[in-house]
Amino acid sequence: MAGRIFADGRTPEHFVFLSDPGHRVIDRYGLLNPDGRGWPHPATFVIDRRGIVRWRFVEVDFRIRATNEQILAALAALPR
């Protein structure tokens, strides 16, 4: 994603990326995989500055993830 510039001049570096090692979000959104391994379903959320989820990708197959193109399109679609 480095070097990518959106039409309004923003770059991916202007966005915050978060992880959830304590499972707070995983538990809140019901993403824990019930297969007994304790792994969450792969999920990506784009959340605006007001805390509104504007886009999400959740998949039960751990091998399938949101693509960079999908995430960049979701970021580009965020309201200003």
OpenMM code with the backbone's topology and positions (N, CA, C; nanometers):
from openmm import Vec3, app, unit

residues = "MET ALA GLY ARG ILE PHE ALA ASP GLY ARG THR PRO GLU HIS PHE VAL PHE LEU SER ASP PRO GLY HIS ARG VAL ILE ASP ARG TYR GLY LEU LEU ASN PRO ASP GLY ARG GLY TRP PRO HIS PRO ALA THR PHE VAL ILE ASP ARG ARG GLY ILE VAL ARG TRP ARG PHE VAL GLU VAL ASP PHE ARG ILE ARG ALA THR ASN GLU GLN ILE LEU ALA ALA LEU ALA ALA LEU PRO ARG".split()
positions = [
    Vec3(0.0818, -0.1185, 0.0000),
    Vec3(0.0000, 0.0000, 0.0000),
    Vec3(0.0869, 0.1259, 0.0000),
    Vec3(0.2115, 0.1146, 0.0271),
    Vec3(0.2978, 0.2312, 0.0315),
    Vec3(0.2949, 0.3027, -0.1018),
    Vec3(0.2907, 0.4332, -0.0966),
    Vec3(0.2914, 0.5124, -0.2170),
    Vec3(0.1533, 0.5391, -0.2742),
    Vec3(0.0518, 0.4711, -0.2259),
    Vec3(-0.0843, 0.4902, -0.2763),
    Vec3(-0.1378, 0.6233, -0.2242),
    Vec3(-0.1911, 0.7055, -0.3126),
    Vec3(-0.2492, 0.8335, -0.2737),
    Vec3(-0.3915, 0.8374, -0.3261),
    Vec3(-0.4866, 0.8699, -0.2385),
    Vec3(-0.6259, 0.8828, -0.2781),
    Vec3(-0.6475, 1.0170, -0.3465),
    Vec3(-0.7588, 1.0319, -0.4163),
    Vec3(-0.7877, 1.1545, -0.4909),
    Vec3(-0.7854, 1.2791, -0.4021),
    Vec3(-0.8203, 1.2634, -0.2745),
    Vec3(-0.8234, 1.3791, -0.1843),
    Vec3(-0.6892, 1.4038, -0.1162),
    Vec3(-0.5854, 1.3311, -0.1567),
    Vec3(-0.4521, 1.3532, -0.1014),
    Vec3(-0.4170, 1.2673, 0.0181),
    Vec3(-0.5136, 1.1908, 0.0711),
    Vec3(-0.4840, 1.1036, 0.1849),
    Vec3(-0.4031, 0.9833, 0.1383),
    Vec3(-0.3257, 0.9287, 0.2287),
    Vec3(-0.2503, 0.8066, 0.2017),
    Vec3(-0.2870, 0.7055, 0.3092),
    Vec3(-0.2601, 0.5751, 0.2879),
    Vec3(-0.2916, 0.4748, 0.3902),
    Vec3(-0.2259, 0.5040, 0.5248),
    Vec3(-0.1161, 0.5783, 0.5249),
    Vec3(-0.0489, 0.6097, 0.6504),
    Vec3(-0.1326, 0.7014, 0.7395),
    Vec3(-0.2383, 0.7621, 0.6840),
    Vec3(-0.3255, 0.8486, 0.7614),
    Vec3(-0.4321, 0.7699, 0.8385),
    Vec3(-0.4305, 0.6397, 0.8252),
    Vec3(-0.5305, 0.5562, 0.8898),
    Vec3(-0.4642, 0.4743, 1.0002),
    Vec3(-0.5390, 0.4477, 1.1064),
    Vec3(-0.4884, 0.3713, 1.2201),
    Vec3(-0.5267, 0.2250, 1.2013),
    Vec3(-0.4299, 0.1364, 1.2225),
    Vec3(-0.4551, -0.0071, 1.2173),
    Vec3(-0.4478, -0.0602, 1.3595),
    Vec3(-0.5452, -0.1405, 1.3993),
    Vec3(-0.5529, -0.1924, 1.5351),
    Vec3(-0.5529, -0.3445, 1.5344),
    Vec3(-0.5046, -0.4034, 1.6421),
    Vec3(-0.5165, -0.5478, 1.6620),
    Vec3(-0.5916, -0.5695, 1.7930),
    Vec3(-0.6267, -0.6930, 1.8222),
    Vec3(-0.7108, -0.7224, 1.9387),
    Vec3(-0.6569, -0.8420, 2.0160),
    Vec3(-0.5358, -0.8320, 2.0722),
    Vec3(-0.4792, -0.9470, 2.1431),
    Vec3(-0.5580, -0.9862, 2.2679),
    Vec3(-0.6349, -0.8953, 2.3274),
    Vec3(-0.7134, -0.9265, 2.4468),
    Vec3(-0.8535, -0.9772, 2.4181),
    Vec3(-0.8882, -0.9904, 2.2904),
    Vec3(-1.0183, -1.0444, 2.2460),
    Vec3(-1.1376, -0.9573, 2.2827),
    Vec3(-1.1180, -0.8329, 2.3136),
    Vec3(-1.2321, -0.7471, 2.3491),
    Vec3(-1.3252, -0.7273, 2.2299),
    Vec3(-1.2690, -0.6960, 2.1146),
    Vec3(-1.3517, -0.6760, 1.9948),
    Vec3(-1.4021, -0.8097, 1.9420),
    Vec3(-1.3152, -0.9089, 1.9450),
    Vec3(-1.3545, -1.0433, 1.9000),
    Vec3(-1.4779, -1.0907, 1.9762),
    Vec3(-1.4773, -1.0743, 2.1063),
    Vec3(-1.5913, -1.1164, 2.1883),
    Vec3(-1.7132, -1.0283, 2.1639),
    Vec3(-1.6923, -0.8979, 2.1534),
    Vec3(-1.8044, -0.8052, 2.1352),
    Vec3(-1.8792, -0.8310, 2.0046),
    Vec3(-1.8060, -0.8630, 1.8988),
    Vec3(-1.8677, -0.8841, 1.7687),
    Vec3(-1.8937, -1.0310, 1.7379),
    Vec3(-1.8712, -1.1191, 1.8340),
    Vec3(-1.9007, -1.2605, 1.8149),
    Vec3(-1.8164, -1.3266, 1.7078),
    Vec3(-1.6883, -1.2932, 1.7034),
    Vec3(-1.6009, -1.3442, 1.5974),
    Vec3(-1.5230, -1.4692, 1.6356),
    Vec3(-1.5372, -1.5150, 1.7592),
    Vec3(-1.4607, -1.6322, 1.8014),
    Vec3(-1.5110, -1.7560, 1.7273),
    Vec3(-1.4205, -1.8282, 1.6680),
    Vec3(-1.4540, -1.9493, 1.5942),
    Vec3(-1.4901, -2.0582, 1.6956),
    Vec3(-1.6103, -2.1144, 1.6884),
    Vec3(-1.6542, -2.2129, 1.7873),
    Vec3(-1.5954, -2.3522, 1.7681),
    Vec3(-1.4957, -2.3670, 1.6824),
    Vec3(-1.4414, -2.5004, 1.6555),
    Vec3(-1.3535, -2.5534, 1.7689),
    Vec3(-1.3322, -2.4753, 1.8745),
    Vec3(-1.2556, -2.5233, 1.9888),
    Vec3(-1.1095, -2.4853, 1.9896),
    Vec3(-1.0601, -2.4262, 1.8841),
    Vec3(-0.9188, -2.3882, 1.8797),
    Vec3(-0.8926, -2.2528, 1.9438),
    Vec3(-0.9961, -2.1744, 1.9640),
    Vec3(-0.9797, -2.0435, 2.0244),
    Vec3(-0.9360, -1.9349, 1.9281),
    Vec3(-0.9428, -1.9614, 1.7991),
    Vec3(-0.9042, -1.8619, 1.6995),
    Vec3(-1.0266, -1.7843, 1.6547),
    Vec3(-1.0133, -1.6570, 1.6286),
    Vec3(-1.1259, -1.5802, 1.5758),
    Vec3(-1.1404, -1.6018, 1.4249),
    Vec3(-1.2587, -1.5724, 1.3740),
    Vec3(-1.2782, -1.5691, 1.2300),
    Vec3(-1.2003, -1.4499, 1.1758),
    Vec3(-1.1406, -1.4627, 1.0572),
    Vec3(-1.0740, -1.3473, 0.9978),
    Vec3(-1.1746, -1.2342, 0.9771),
    Vec3(-1.1383, -1.1159, 1.0194),
    Vec3(-1.2289, -1.0020, 1.0064),
    Vec3(-1.1482, -0.8744, 0.9879),
    Vec3(-1.2013, -0.7877, 0.9051),
    Vec3(-1.1448, -0.6555, 0.8853),
    Vec3(-1.2595, -0.5565, 0.8934),
    Vec3(-1.2414, -0.4520, 0.9713),
    Vec3(-1.3418, -0.3476, 0.9861),
    Vec3(-1.2814, -0.2138, 0.9479),
    Vec3(-1.3568, -0.1330, 0.8760),
    Vec3(-1.3201, 0.0060, 0.8517),
    Vec3(-1.4181, 0.0890, 0.9333),
    Vec3(-1.3638, 0.1638, 1.0272),
    Vec3(-1.4438, 0.2408, 1.1223),
    Vec3(-1.4087, 0.3878, 1.1047),
    Vec3(-1.5099, 0.4723, 1.0913),
    Vec3(-1.4817, 0.6137, 1.0709),
    Vec3(-1.4441, 0.6820, 1.2025),
    Vec3(-1.4122, 0.8092, 1.1943),
    Vec3(-1.3674, 0.8841, 1.3122),
    Vec3(-1.4732, 0.8948, 1.4205),
    Vec3(-1.5998, 0.8779, 1.3839),
    Vec3(-1.7078, 0.8834, 1.4831),
    Vec3(-1.7343, 0.7471, 1.5467),
    Vec3(-1.6603, 0.6452, 1.5038),
    Vec3(-1.6780, 0.5118, 1.5598),
    Vec3(-1.7809, 0.4272, 1.4880),
    Vec3(-1.8263, 0.4709, 1.3721),
    Vec3(-1.9263, 0.3970, 1.2942),
    Vec3(-1.8548, 0.2988, 1.2005),
    Vec3(-1.8973, 0.1734, 1.2063),
    Vec3(-1.8422, 0.0726, 1.1159),
    Vec3(-1.8980, 0.1016, 0.9773),
    Vec3(-1.8103, 0.1375, 0.8851),
    Vec3(-1.8505, 0.1715, 0.7487),
    Vec3(-1.8354, 0.0542, 0.6524),
    Vec3(-1.7520, -0.0415, 0.6872),
    Vec3(-1.7311, -0.1583, 0.6011),
    Vec3(-1.6768, -0.2705, 0.6881),
    Vec3(-1.7153, -0.3918, 0.6562),
    Vec3(-1.6593, -0.5058, 0.7295),
    Vec3(-1.6462, -0.6247, 0.6367),
    Vec3(-1.5503, -0.7071, 0.6713),
    Vec3(-1.5281, -0.8323, 0.6008),
    Vec3(-1.5087, -0.9373, 0.7083),
    Vec3(-1.5972, -1.0361, 0.7130),
    Vec3(-1.5875, -1.1456, 0.8092),
    Vec3(-1.6013, -1.2756, 0.7315),
    Vec3(-1.5114, -1.3679, 0.7580),
    Vec3(-1.5102, -1.4946, 0.6849),
    Vec3(-1.4873, -1.6086, 0.7833),
    Vec3(-1.5593, -1.7185, 0.7668),
    Vec3(-1.5401, -1.8325, 0.8564),
    Vec3(-1.4195, -1.9171, 0.8164),
    Vec3(-1.3783, -1.9100, 0.6912),
    Vec3(-1.2624, -1.9850, 0.6434),
    Vec3(-1.1367, -1.9026, 0.6698),
    Vec3(-1.0494, -1.9489, 0.7575),
    Vec3(-0.9320, -1.8722, 0.7965),
    Vec3(-0.8364, -1.8451, 0.6813),
    Vec3(-0.8515, -1.9177, 0.5724),
    Vec3(-0.7623, -1.8980, 0.4574),
    Vec3(-0.8051, -1.7823, 0.3682),
    Vec3(-0.9261, -1.7320, 0.3900),
    Vec3(-0.9790, -1.6237, 0.3068),
    Vec3(-0.9747, -1.4940, 0.3861),
    Vec3(-0.9096, -1.3944, 0.3293),
    Vec3(-0.8939, -1.2634, 0.3942),
    Vec3(-0.9395, -1.1545, 0.2989),
    Vec3(-0.9714, -1.0402, 0.3540),
    Vec3(-1.0016, -0.9242, 0.2697),
    Vec3(-0.8774, -0.8908, 0.1878),
    Vec3(-0.8980, -0.8530, 0.0651),
    Vec3(-0.7848, -0.8171, -0.0198),
    Vec3(-0.7445, -0.6718, 0.0052),
    Vec3(-0.6226, -0.6390, -0.0303),
    Vec3(-0.5780, -0.4995, -0.0206),
    Vec3(-0.6689, -0.4086, -0.1020),
    Vec3(-0.7100, -0.4550, -0.2187),
    Vec3(-0.7965, -0.3750, -0.3047),
    Vec3(-0.9308, -0.3472, -0.2374),
    Vec3(-0.9884, -0.4485, -0.1711),
    Vec3(-1.1153, -0.4285, -0.1015),
    Vec3(-1.0999, -0.3265, 0.0115),
    Vec3(-0.9922, -0.3389, 0.0868),
    Vec3(-0.9709, -0.2474, 0.1994),
    Vec3(-0.9464, -0.1063, 0.1484),
    Vec3(-0.8631, -0.0906, 0.0471),
    Vec3(-0.8364, 0.0431, -0.0071),
    Vec3(-0.9636, 0.1065, -0.0629),
    Vec3(-1.0487, 0.0277, -0.1280),
    Vec3(-1.1749, 0.0814, -0.1793),
    Vec3(-1.2653, 0.1266, -0.0653),
    Vec3(-1.2679, 0.0496, 0.0439),
    Vec3(-1.3488, 0.0884, 0.1598),
    Vec3(-1.2953, 0.2167, 0.2231),
    Vec3(-1.1643, 0.2291, 0.2317),
    Vec3(-1.1041, 0.3512, 0.2874),
    Vec3(-1.1326, 0.4709, 0.1976),
    Vec3(-1.1221, 0.4515, 0.0675),
    Vec3(-1.1468, 0.5612, -0.0261),
    Vec3(-1.2920, 0.6071, -0.0213),
    Vec3(-1.3831, 0.5174, 0.0159),
    Vec3(-1.5254, 0.5504, 0.0197),
    Vec3(-1.5685, 0.6181, 0.1501),
    Vec3(-1.4770, 0.6294, 0.2455),
    Vec3(-1.5139, 0.6931, 0.3722),
    Vec3(-1.5589, 0.8372, 0.3499),
    Vec3(-1.6656, 0.8778, 0.4167),
    Vec3(-1.7069, 1.0186, 0.4044),
    Vec3(-1.6026, 1.1102, 0.4681),
    Vec3(-1.5869, 1.2256, 0.4154),
    Vec3(-1.4897, 1.3220, 0.4678),
    Vec3(-1.5467, 1.3966, 0.5845),
] * unit.nanometer
topology = app.Topology()
chain = topology.addChain("A")
for resn in residues:
    res = topology.addResidue(resn, chain)
    for name in ("N", "CA", "C"):
        topology.addAtom(name, app.Element.getBySymbol(name[0]), res)
